[in-house]
Amino acid sequence: MSSVECQIEDEINKTLLRSYVLKEETRNIFEMRKKHADASSEAQEIEKLRNALQKEMEQLKSVIATSIKRFTYCSDLLKTIVVND
C-alpha cells in the first residue's frame, strides 16, 4: 500500500489562466420599455412608502410633544408637593 502525498506547493505556484469572452448584447424596444415601466413603478412604490413614513413621523412627533408636556407637568407638580411639605 503506497501513500500519495499532495503537492500543495505545486498547486499554489500554478498561474491561473483566465479567458474573457466579449458578449454582444442586443435589446429590443419592448424589453427597454418593460425595464423602464418596472423602474417607474418601483420609484412610485418607494415614494408612497416615503410619504407614509413621513406621515407616521409627524404623528410620532405629536405624541412625543404631548408626552413631554405631561412629564413636565407631573415633574412640576411633584416639585411643588416636595417644596410645600
Buried (B, 14 or more C-beta within 10 A) or exposed (E): EEEEEEEEEEEEEEEEEEEEEEEEEEEEEEEEEEEEEEEEEEEEEEEEEEEEEEEEEEEEEEEEEEEEEEEEEEEEEEEEEEEEE
